Amino acid sequence: MKKFLVLLFVLSLNNYALGAGSDSSSDTSETALYDQAVKLIKRAGKLEKKDKDEKAKKLYSQAFKKLNK
């Protein structure tokens, strides 16, 4: 009976330790940063067509920062 209780206690601690793990779909992953940069570049391209070059430059610089991370 004592071994059973010790085993149950160890297994319950293991469940709490595994539950504290991080999620692999974090926004700081490389693919998420790349996707964000692509969206910024597309928006900047649309702004360039509308002759809004200053706003486009800001978006390009933001995209560049995301790609350098």
Buried (B, 14 or more C-beta within 10 A) or exposed (E): EEEEEEEEEEEEEEEEEEEEEEEEEEEEEEEEBBEBBEEBBEBBEEBBEEEEEEEBEEBBEBBEEBBEE
